[in-house]
Amino acid sequence: MKIATLVIKLTIIINVTLITFTIAQPTNIRCCHGSTIANNRLYIGGGTIGPEDNETVFTDDFFSLDLTVQFNTSSPFNMPYKVHPNIIVKSDANTLVYAIDNEGGSIYFFGGFRDPENSEGNGIYRYSLKYDGWAEAIPANGIKMPTRSTTKIVGVTDRNNNTIYIFDNSIMYIYNATEKFLYISPNLAPYQIYYYATAMLKTGVIAYIGGGKAPNKLYNIPMNEILTYDTYLSKWDIKYASGIIPDPRQGHSASIAPDGRIFMYGGYDGDENAKESNGSYPSFAVLEFTNDKFVWSTPDLIGLPSKFRIFHTSHVFGDYLIITFGRNKTHHRVNTIDLIDISNKSAYKFVTNFIPPGAPPPSPSPSINMIIIASVLGSVGGLIVIGFTFFLIRRCRYRNVIPTPSG
């Protein structure tokens, strides 16, 4: 009887462990975070979490999404996330940038609005992909990066992935991850912008798209006016785009595909006092740069209705534009990831199934309930086999006993 009880307890423990490892760890609702892709994983860190009416709950959590496996975005609690060591400081409006350095490759943390307890500290932190840990990144040439930025910043790298460009307060900061040197461009931008989107072109020119112009953050830059920075000449310029021009906006994102298409998503008019945010139209647009000219287009987005999203991040990976977290129209933060299939230029569409490059089409996957039922049935079957085995052993022992003569 004791053996049977022990077997039952072990079976329960195994099933609980199985279910625990099957269900991915849930993530907090968040916006204003940083993210970057490295080694086929999407790394996400920092940001603001908690109730929508509390804008000061900064976080230092850091985790990644595996982009080598298939997943479905319908349930944010069933995603292939992995938790990593926390960032050294709590912050939002920060940026994360992957760059190649002497260790092979690391993720760098810049700027943001720091938690009051972390208002000092260092301006740059480095996450070692090799050793899975954070440390201060102190420039070898003694130049310091500000610990606090004036807006939500977005960093980009050059074609070699070893030089990072950070634009804030009309200043271009340039960090060489191999030399560990921080440079400041001697040329200031023609104006300061807030809550912009950016992309590095193949020509070595950085395009800054939209945003609010200082000193009045509510003056939104027209979307046909593209502020550019030539990384080879350290020169600022303003170029004007043609095509179907989207509405001005702040809080949007931009991500560039290998073929040069820049995908813009989300954004609003910048009025933080409005009870309901006024989204900019359309929520999805494409900017292309050919023959030294920018051209806008506003293709239809098939599938789910266009979702209002601000203070999110987006990245192109394979056939998808991956949109992470952010804030909705009523100031509520979200913990969902959206996917836009960008493989067909004439039919952009929302999808829920992510298929990594080179993977076969997905077969119907069992639900969590089916997994639990299967594990329970397997356990019951195992108990039956164990019980039947005990029965046979006892029966054989009984047959081998020699009866003792009575009387």
C-alpha positions as CSV (number, residue, x, y, z in Angstrom):
1,M,0.0,0.0,0.0
2,K,2.9,2.3,0.8
3,I,4.5,1.7,-2.6
4,A,1.2,2.5,-4.4
5,T,0.9,5.8,-2.5
6,L,4.4,6.7,-3.4
7,V,3.8,6.0,-7.1
8,I,0.7,8.2,-7.1
9,K,2.6,11.1,-5.5
10,L,5.4,10.8,-8.0
11,T,2.9,10.8,-10.8
12,I,1.3,14.0,-9.6
13,I,4.7,15.7,-9.2
14,I,5.7,14.7,-12.8
15,N,2.4,16.0,-14.2
16,V,2.6,19.4,-12.4
17,T,6.2,19.8,-13.6
18,L,5.1,18.9,-17.1
19,I,2.3,21.5,-17.1
20,T,4.6,24.2,-15.6
21,F,7.2,23.8,-18.3
22,T,4.6,23.6,-21.1
23,I,3.0,26.9,-20.3
24,A,5.2,29.9,-21.0
25,Q,5.8,32.5,-18.4
26,P,3.4,35.5,-18.6
27,T,4.6,39.0,-19.2
28,N,3.6,42.3,-17.6
29,I,1.5,44.8,-19.5
30,R,4.0,47.5,-20.6
31,C,4.8,50.4,-22.9
32,C,7.8,52.7,-23.6
33,H,10.2,49.7,-23.5
34,G,13.3,49.0,-25.5
35,S,13.9,46.0,-27.8
36,T,16.4,44.5,-30.3
37,I,17.0,41.3,-32.2
38,A,20.1,39.2,-31.6
39,N,20.9,35.6,-32.4
40,N,17.4,34.9,-33.6
41,R,15.8,36.1,-30.4
42,L,13.8,39.3,-29.7
43,Y,15.1,40.9,-26.5
44,I,12.8,43.2,-24.6
45,G,13.6,45.3,-21.5
46,G,12.6,48.2,-19.3
47,G,9.5,50.3,-19.8
48,T,6.5,51.3,-17.8
49,I,4.3,48.7,-16.3
50,G,1.2,48.6,-14.0
51,P,-2.1,50.5,-14.0
52,E,-2.6,53.0,-16.8
53,D,-3.0,55.9,-14.4
54,N,0.4,55.4,-12.8
55,E,3.2,56.6,-15.1
56,T,6.0,56.1,-12.7
57,V,6.2,52.3,-12.3
58,F,9.5,51.7,-14.1
59,T,10.8,48.2,-14.6
60,D,14.2,46.6,-14.9
61,D,13.0,43.2,-16.2
62,F,14.6,41.7,-19.3
63,F,13.4,38.7,-21.3
64,S,13.5,37.4,-24.9
65,L,11.2,35.7,-27.4
66,D,12.5,32.8,-29.4
67,L,12.2,33.4,-33.1
68,T,13.5,29.9,-34.2
69,V,10.2,28.2,-33.2
70,Q,6.6,28.5,-34.3
71,F,4.2,30.2,-32.0
72,N,0.7,31.7,-32.0
73,T,0.1,35.2,-30.7
74,S,-3.5,34.6,-29.6
75,S,-2.5,34.0,-26.0
76,P,0.2,36.3,-24.5
77,F,0.6,33.7,-21.7
78,N,1.6,30.9,-24.1
79,M,4.6,32.4,-25.9
80,P,8.2,31.0,-26.0
81,Y,9.7,33.6,-23.7
82,K,12.9,33.3,-21.6
83,V,13.7,35.4,-18.6
84,H,17.2,36.9,-18.3
85,P,19.0,38.8,-15.5
86,N,17.4,42.2,-14.8
87,I,18.8,45.4,-16.2
88,I,20.9,47.3,-13.6
89,V,18.6,50.3,-13.6
90,K,14.8,50.8,-13.8
91,S,13.9,53.0,-16.7
92,D,11.4,53.6,-19.4
93,A,11.8,55.4,-22.8
94,N,15.1,53.6,-23.1
95,T,16.6,51.9,-26.1
96,L,18.3,48.5,-26.6
97,V,20.7,48.0,-29.5
98,Y,22.6,44.9,-30.6
99,A,26.2,45.6,-31.7
100,I,29.2,43.5,-32.5
101,D,32.1,44.0,-30.1
102,N,35.2,42.3,-28.9
103,E,33.1,39.6,-27.2
104,G,31.4,38.8,-30.4
105,G,28.1,40.6,-29.8
106,S,26.3,42.4,-26.9
107,I,23.1,44.3,-26.2
108,Y,23.6,47.9,-25.2
109,F,21.2,50.0,-23.0
110,F,21.0,53.8,-23.5
111,G,19.0,56.6,-22.0
112,G,15.4,56.7,-20.9
113,F,13.7,58.3,-17.9
114,R,15.2,56.7,-14.8
115,D,13.5,55.6,-11.7
116,P,14.3,58.2,-9.0
117,E,16.4,55.6,-7.1
118,N,18.5,55.1,-10.3
119,S,18.8,58.7,-11.3
120,E,22.6,58.6,-11.1
121,G,24.4,55.5,-12.3
122,N,26.0,55.1,-15.7
123,G,24.7,56.3,-19.1
124,I,25.5,53.0,-20.9
125,Y,25.0,49.4,-19.8
126,R,26.0,46.2,-21.7
127,Y,24.4,42.8,-21.6
128,S,26.8,40.0,-22.4
129,L,25.1,37.4,-24.7
130,K,28.0,35.1,-23.9
131,Y,27.8,35.3,-20.1
132,D,24.2,36.2,-19.6
133,G,24.8,39.2,-17.4
134,W,24.7,43.1,-17.3
135,A,27.6,45.4,-16.5
136,E,28.4,49.1,-16.9
137,A,29.9,50.1,-20.2
138,I,32.3,53.0,-19.5
139,P,33.7,54.7,-22.6
140,A,37.5,54.3,-22.8
141,N,38.0,57.9,-24.0
142,G,36.3,59.4,-20.9
143,I,33.3,61.0,-22.7
144,K,30.1,60.4,-20.8
145,M,26.7,59.6,-22.1
146,P,23.8,61.4,-20.2
147,T,22.0,59.1,-17.8
148,R,18.7,60.6,-18.7
149,S,17.3,61.3,-22.2
150,T,14.8,64.1,-23.0
151,T,12.5,61.8,-25.0
152,K,11.9,58.2,-26.0
153,I,15.1,57.4,-27.9
154,V,15.7,54.8,-30.6
155,G,19.2,53.6,-31.5
156,V,20.4,52.2,-34.8
157,T,23.7,50.7,-36.0
158,D,25.8,51.0,-39.1
159,R,26.1,48.2,-41.7
160,N,28.9,46.6,-39.8
161,N,26.8,46.5,-36.7
162,N,29.5,47.9,-34.5
163,T,28.8,51.6,-34.3
164,I,25.6,52.8,-32.5
165,Y,23.9,56.1,-33.2
166,I,21.7,57.7,-30.5
167,F,19.9,61.0,-31.3
168,D,18.6,63.1,-28.4
169,N,18.3,66.8,-27.6
170,S,19.5,67.8,-31.1
171,I,22.8,65.9,-30.4
172,M,24.1,62.8,-32.2
173,Y,25.9,60.4,-29.8
174,I,28.1,57.8,-31.6
175,Y,29.3,54.8,-29.7
176,N,31.9,52.4,-31.2
177,A,31.3,49.1,-29.5
178,T,34.7,47.6,-30.6
179,E,36.8,50.5,-29.6
180,K,34.6,51.3,-26.6
181,F,34.8,55.0,-27.6
182,L,31.9,57.5,-27.4
183,Y,31.9,60.4,-29.8
184,I,29.6,63.5,-30.0
185,S,29.0,64.8,-33.5
186,P,30.1,68.5,-33.7
187,N,27.1,69.3,-35.9
188,L,23.7,69.8,-34.1
189,A,20.4,68.9,-35.8
190,P,18.4,71.8,-37.1
191,Y,15.7,71.1,-34.5
192,Q,14.9,68.9,-31.5
193,I,12.3,66.2,-31.9
194,Y,10.3,64.1,-29.5
195,Y,8.8,60.6,-29.8
196,Y,10.2,60.0,-33.3
197,A,10.8,56.8,-35.4
198,T,14.0,56.1,-37.2
199,A,15.7,53.7,-39.6
200,M,19.2,53.3,-41.0
201,L,19.3,53.2,-44.8
202,K,21.7,51.1,-46.9
203,T,23.4,54.4,-47.9
204,G,24.6,55.1,-44.4
205,V,22.0,57.8,-43.9
206,I,19.7,57.7,-40.9
207,A,16.1,58.8,-41.5
208,Y,14.1,60.4,-38.6
209,I,10.4,60.1,-39.3
210,G,7.7,62.2,-37.7
211,G,7.6,63.2,-34.0
212,G,6.9,66.4,-32.2
213,K,9.1,69.5,-32.7
214,A,10.6,71.5,-29.8
215,P,9.8,73.7,-28.0
216,N,6.1,72.9,-28.4
217,K,5.8,69.1,-28.4
218,L,2.3,69.3,-29.9
219,Y,3.6,70.7,-33.1
220,N,4.0,67.6,-35.1
221,I,6.4,67.4,-38.0
222,P,4.7,66.8,-41.3
223,M,5.4,63.2,-42.5
224,N,6.7,64.4,-45.9
225,E,9.5,66.2,-44.0
226,I,12.3,63.6,-43.3
227,L,15.2,64.7,-41.1
228,T,18.3,62.8,-42.2
229,Y,21.9,62.4,-40.8
230,D,24.7,61.2,-43.1
231,T,26.9,59.0,-41.0
232,Y,29.9,59.4,-43.4
233,L,29.8,63.2,-43.6
234,S,28.4,63.9,-40.1
235,K,25.9,66.1,-41.9
236,W,22.2,66.9,-41.2
237,D,19.7,67.5,-44.0
238,I,15.9,67.7,-44.6
239,K,14.4,65.8,-47.5
240,Y,10.9,65.9,-48.7
241,A,8.9,62.8,-49.5
242,S,6.2,62.4,-52.2
243,G,3.4,59.9,-52.6
244,I,0.4,59.5,-50.3
245,I,1.5,61.3,-47.1
246,P,0.2,59.9,-43.8
247,D,-1.0,62.1,-41.0
248,P,1.6,63.6,-38.6
249,R,2.2,61.6,-35.4
250,Q,4.2,60.8,-32.3
251,G,4.8,57.5,-30.5
252,H,4.9,55.4,-33.7
253,S,7.6,53.0,-34.8
254,A,9.6,52.3,-38.0
255,S,11.5,49.2,-39.0
256,I,13.4,48.6,-42.3
257,A,13.3,45.4,-44.3
258,P,16.3,44.0,-46.2
259,D,14.8,45.2,-49.5
260,G,14.7,48.8,-48.2
261,R,11.0,49.1,-47.3
262,I,10.4,51.1,-44.1
263,F,7.3,50.0,-42.3
264,M,5.7,52.7,-40.1
265,Y,3.1,51.6,-37.5
266,G,0.9,53.3,-34.9
267,G,1.1,56.9,-33.6
268,Y,-1.1,59.6,-32.3
269,D,-1.4,63.4,-32.2
270,G,0.7,63.7,-29.1
271,D,-2.0,65.2,-26.8
272,E,-1.4,63.4,-23.5
273,N,-4.2,65.4,-21.8
274,A,-7.0,63.9,-24.0
275,K,-9.2,61.3,-22.2
276,E,-9.0,59.2,-25.4
277,S,-5.9,59.4,-27.6
278,N,-6.5,60.6,-31.1
279,G,-4.8,58.1,-33.4
280,S,-3.1,59.2,-36.6
281,Y,-4.3,57.9,-40.0
282,P,-3.5,55.5,-41.3
283,S,-1.9,53.3,-38.7
284,F,0.2,51.4,-41.2
285,A,2.3,53.0,-44.0
286,V,5.3,52.2,-46.1
287,L,8.2,54.5,-46.9
288,E,10.7,53.7,-49.7
289,F,14.0,55.4,-50.6
290,T,15.0,55.1,-54.3
291,N,17.1,57.3,-56.5
292,D,17.8,59.6,-53.5
293,K,14.0,60.2,-53.1
294,F,11.5,59.2,-50.4
295,V,8.1,58.0,-51.5
296,W,5.2,57.2,-49.1
297,S,2.4,54.6,-49.8
298,T,-0.5,53.6,-47.6
299,P,-1.4,50.0,-48.6
300,D,-4.4,48.2,-47.1
301,L,-3.9,46.0,-44.1
302,I,-5.9,42.8,-44.4
303,G,-7.3,40.8,-41.5
304,L,-7.9,42.3,-38.1
305,P,-9.0,45.9,-38.0
306,S,-6.0,48.3,-37.7
307,K,-5.2,48.5,-34.0
308,F,-4.4,51.7,-32.2
309,R,-0.9,51.4,-30.8
310,I,1.6,53.9,-29.4
311,F,4.9,53.7,-27.4
312,H,5.5,50.2,-28.8
313,T,8.5,48.8,-30.7
314,S,8.6,46.9,-34.0
315,H,11.1,44.8,-35.9
316,V,11.3,43.1,-39.2
317,F,12.2,39.4,-39.0
318,G,11.7,37.0,-41.9
319,D,8.3,37.6,-43.4
320,Y,6.9,39.5,-40.4
321,L,6.7,42.9,-38.9
322,I,6.7,42.1,-35.2
323,I,5.0,44.7,-33.0
324,T,5.5,44.4,-29.3
325,F,3.4,45.8,-26.4
326,G,2.6,49.5,-26.1
327,R,-0.4,51.5,-25.1
328,N,-3.9,51.6,-26.5
329,K,-6.4,54.4,-27.2
330,T,-7.7,54.6,-23.6
331,H,-4.2,54.8,-22.1
332,H,-4.2,51.1,-21.1
333,R,-1.0,49.3,-21.6
334,V,-1.0,45.9,-23.3
335,N,1.0,42.7,-23.1
336,T,0.3,41.4,-26.6
337,I,2.4,40.9,-29.7
338,D,1.0,41.5,-33.2
339,L,2.3,40.1,-36.5
340,I,2.0,41.6,-40.0
341,D,2.9,39.4,-42.9
342,I,5.0,41.6,-45.2
343,S,6.0,38.9,-47.7
344,N,3.5,40.0,-50.3
345,K,3.8,43.7,-51.3
346,S,0.2,43.7,-52.7
347,A,-1.4,42.1,-49.7
348,Y,-0.1,43.0,-46.2
349,K,-2.1,41.2,-43.5
350,F,-2.4,40.6,-39.8
351,V,-1.7,37.0,-38.8
352,T,-1.5,35.1,-35.5
353,N,0.8,32.2,-36.5
354,F,4.6,32.9,-36.6
355,I,6.6,30.6,-38.8
356,P,10.4,31.0,-38.6
357,P,12.4,31.2,-41.8
358,G,12.9,27.8,-43.3
359,A,10.3,26.1,-41.2
360,P,7.5,23.9,-42.7
361,P,3.9,25.1,-42.4
362,P,2.4,24.6,-39.0
363,S,0.3,21.5,-38.2
364,P,-2.6,21.9,-35.8
365,S,-1.1,22.1,-32.4
366,P,-2.7,20.6,-29.3
367,S,-4.2,23.0,-26.9
368,I,-3.1,23.3,-23.2
369,N,-6.3,21.4,-22.2
370,M,-5.5,18.6,-24.6
371,I,-1.9,18.4,-23.2
372,I,-3.3,18.2,-19.7
373,I,-5.8,15.5,-20.6
374,A,-3.2,13.5,-22.4
375,S,-0.8,13.7,-19.5
376,V,-3.5,12.6,-17.1
377,L,-4.6,9.7,-19.3
378,G,-0.9,8.7,-19.6
379,S,-0.6,8.8,-15.8
380,V,-3.7,6.7,-15.4
381,G,-2.4,4.2,-17.9
382,G,0.9,4.1,-16.1
383,L,-0.9,3.4,-12.8
384,I,-2.9,0.6,-14.4
385,V,0.4,-1.0,-15.7
386,I,2.0,-0.6,-12.3
387,G,-1.0,-2.1,-10.5
388,F,-1.2,-5.0,-12.9
389,T,2.5,-5.7,-12.4
390,F,2.1,-5.8,-8.6
391,F,-0.8,-8.2,-9.1
392,L,1.2,-10.6,-11.2
393,I,4.2,-10.5,-8.7
394,R,1.9,-11.3,-5.7
395,R,0.2,-14.1,-7.7
396,C,3.5,-15.7,-8.6
397,R,4.7,-15.5,-5.0
398,Y,1.4,-17.1,-3.8
399,R,1.8,-20.0,-6.2
400,N,5.4,-20.7,-5.1
401,V,4.4,-21.0,-1.4
402,I,4.4,-24.6,-0.2
403,P,1.3,-25.3,2.0
404,T,2.1,-26.3,5.7
405,P,0.4,-29.5,6.8
406,S,-2.3,-28.8,9.4
407,G,-3.1,-30.9,12.5
